[in-house]
Amino acid sequence: MTAEERNGVVFVESVKDFDLDNIFDCGQCFRWEKTETGMYLGTAYGRQAAMSYDKDKELLKIYGSSLEEFEGIWRHYLDLDRDYSSIKHILADKDPVMAKAIEYGQGIRILNQEKWETLISFIISQNNNIPRIKKCIDSLAATLGKKIGEFDGREFFALPDAETLAGAGLDDLAPCRLGYRAKYLIETARQVAEEGLDSLEKLGDDSVSSEETFEALKRYCGVGPKVANCIALFSMGKTDRFPIDVWVRKVMNRLYGIAENNMKEMELFAAKNFGRYGGIAQQYLFYYITHNKEIADEDSNIF
């Protein structure tokens, strides 16, 4: 993989096992939107960007960026240094179900997202559908966050930091239409502000085990097992975490024969069969059932 900058566009060549549709449309993030031209616009780490990908040429383009910014932010954010070809081979070996799921979402990569943003985003995600989650998060950013840029006539805002959100009241968040989640966000922001952002950031350290990270995340207001697993997987580098929501329960039932209400068996199955790549396997399965009408319900279009 090589990268070079030309006229404010970073060209990244030989990007394999990659598809922006798969990555940004698999439920792991909420701040990217696809344009009519097939380009994705979004934000991460206080930066605004536009991206496109040519599968035939294996060419990723990042507009309005620099080579320094690519190396400092986007390379890690897009998880470009992980060998997904090897991971897919390990997961699909002797598992025809997983092989089909991987084929359907072959370009999925687990984003390395900002920990604070992921924490509040997945608190908002509870009992919510993805279009509404995106609206709530964008509204929160526009209401309390700082403007970070413009592209193609659209303004982009960063989410408020912990101190700003901790100082907000329920009336301040009313325009965001967060419902009962608003009080969770304020209380969690107060926890993070009081303890310091480092207390959250360190949970992604290699020295902190996956289970320790999971248990620590559940201390935050509004964070249950599913949300904790999502945060650990999508921002803490804990790729063994296996978040179980209604869609994962359905796919594990329909494709692996596990009763939908037996989440403990699903966890044990994932640990035994998917191991340290349980979270990556979960994303293939989630994408498979939410995009494949042959195995999904008629109401499966949650995007």
Order of alpha helices (4+ residues) and beta strands (2+ residues): beta-beta-alpha-beta-beta-beta-beta-alpha-alpha-alpha-alpha-beta-beta-alpha-alpha-alpha-alpha-alpha-alpha-alpha-alpha-alpha
